[in-house]
Amino acid sequence: MTAGPAPAGAPTDGDTPTASFAQRRLWFLDQLAGRSTGSTLPLVLRLRGSLDAARLERALSGIVERHEVLRTRFTAAGGEPVPVVDAPAGIVLERTEADGPDDLFARYLGRPVDLSAQHPVRATLARVAPDEHLLLVEVHHIAVDGWSWGVLLTNSPPDTAASPSPRPPCGTPTSPAPRPYGCPGTGWSGCSATGGTASPV
């Protein structure tokens, strides 16, 4: 199913946000699927070392503040999606404990997103050991695709929980996978583990 042109009479003035063709298509598919659980793009990092979770939360909030699409809800008007950009209010980094990646994924990965009431991004930090955490970030496809997701996270704020000492980039997945796990890019300079390391799961 594809979405056709916006209907006659739809708002078109520059002050009124309008959904793109791709966003309209994904919104219609989401309505048909009833908030499908397979509509998010996930990224998972294993963080080793002492972690400043509050600073990591501020770093993620900085990304959301700078990119309106990550704080946009999509309400319905006349059977069409209408973007509603909310004022910056940060992101809540959900904290939990997990036995490992499988446990975290089973409980948190792919939860439905209500596009009319929720922002298309969420983050979960799972403690798996005293000096080891898993960071799961999910973004709905209506906000990003695989390419823009990587660009978005590479353009991260300097206020992360990373140690200021230089480190190699975190790396990226070495082969295609159904879940595009990887590192947000060199902008995170270590990705958030103070004096530690970060690696894709």
N, C-alpha and C positions, 0 to 999 in steps of 0.2 A: 504494500500500500504506500502511496506517495501523496504528499499534500500538494494541492494545486495552489494557484495564486490566492492571495488574500482576498476575501470577499469584498464586493462593492460596499463602500461606506465604512470600511475598517479605518481606524485612526492612522494617519500617515504624516502628521505634522512632526517637525523635528524634535519637539519637546515630549512627544509621547513614545515610550519605548515600544519597539515592535520585535516580534520573534523572527529570526532568520528562517530561511527555507528549511535548513537542516534541523533547527530547533522545533519548527512546526511538525516536521515529519516524526521526530523522536517523541514529541509530546503526544501526537495521535497514536503512535505505537504503544506508548506507555498507558494511554487511556484504554486501549483495546486489551492490553495484557493485565490490566488491573494492578499497576505498580509491580511490574515484574522484578524478580530478585536478580536477574542477570543483566541489569542495565547500568552497573557501575564499573568504573575502570579503577582497579586497585593497584597500590604500590605498597610493598612491604620491605622494611629494613630491619636487620638485626643489629642492635646497638650494644657494644661491649665497652664497659668502663663505667666510671661514675657519671650519673646522668642528672642534669638539672631540668626536671620535667616542666617547671614553671617557665623557664627560659625557652624551652622548646615550644611550649604553648604560645608564647608571645611571638615567636618566629612564624609559626603557622598563622596566627592571627594577622600578622603583618602582610602575609601573602593575600589573605582574604580581603583585607582592607584595600589593597591596591588593585585588586581585580574584581570589578563589579559583578561579573558573571558568577562568581563563587558565592555571592550573597544575593542572588536573584531567585525569587519564587515565580512560578508560572500559574496564574489563576486563569479561569475560563470566562469568556464573555462571548455570547452568541456562538458557542461551539468552537471558539478559537482561543489559542493560548495568548495571554497578555503578561509580559514580563513585569515584575514588580521588584525594583531594586531597593533593598533595605539599606539603612544607614550602617556604617561599620560598627560592629558590636563584638568583634573577636570571634574566636572559635573555641568551643569547649573540648579540650582534649580528654576524652573518656579514659579513665584509668581502671585497669583490671589486673588479674594474675592469670597466667596460663601455664600449662605443662609444656607447651611447645607450639610450633606453627599450626599443626593439625588441630589442636584444641582451640586456638584462637580463631582459625578459619571457620571451624564448625559452629562457633557461637556468634561470630560477629561479621564474617564476610558475606556480602550479598544481601544484607537486610533491605527490605523495600524502602523506597523513598517516596514520600508524599510531596510531589513537586509544588503543590499549591500552598503548603504550610511549612515545608522544610527547605533549607538551603541545600544545594546539590553536592556539598562536600562535608565529610566527617572524618574524624581521626580518633584512633584508639591506641593507647600505649599499654602494652601488656608486660608485666614483670615476670620473667621466667627464672631468674636467679638474682642474687644480690647485686651482681655486676653485669647483668645481661637483660635487655629488653627487646621487645618486638614493637615496631611502629607500623600500624596499618592505616593508610590514608586511602579513602575512596572518593571518587568524584563521578557524578552521574554523567553519562555520555551527552546529555543535553548541554553541558557546560564546556566540555573539552573532548577532543579526540586524542588518539595516541600521540600524535606529533605535538600538538599544542600543550598536552599534559607535561611532556618533557621540557618544553620551553618555559612553561609556567614555573615549574619547580626549580629550574636552573636560575631563574630570576628571583631568587629568594633574598630575604632581608639579612643584613649582617648580624642582627641580634639573635644568634642561635645559641644553643647550649654547648657549642663546640669549643674545645680548647683553642687558644689563639695560635698555638704552634702549628707550623705548616704540615700538611699531610697530602699524600697522593689523592687524586679523585677517587670517589667511591666505586666507580665502575658501573657497568651496565650488564644486562643479561647477555650471555654468550650465544644463545640460540633462541629462536622464536618459541613462544609458549602461549597457551591460552590466557594466562594471567600475566600482564606485562610488568612483572616485578623488576625493580631496579633501583638505582640511586637517584636522588633528585638532581644530582649534578655537582659541579665543582663549586657552585655558589654557596653550598652548605659547609664547605671546608671541613669535612669530618662528620657532618650530618647530625651531631648532637651529643656524642659521647665525650665527656671531658677526659682528655688523656687516653681515650680509647679508640675504637674503630667502629666502622659501620660497613655492612655488607648486604647485598641483596639476598633474599631468602629464596 
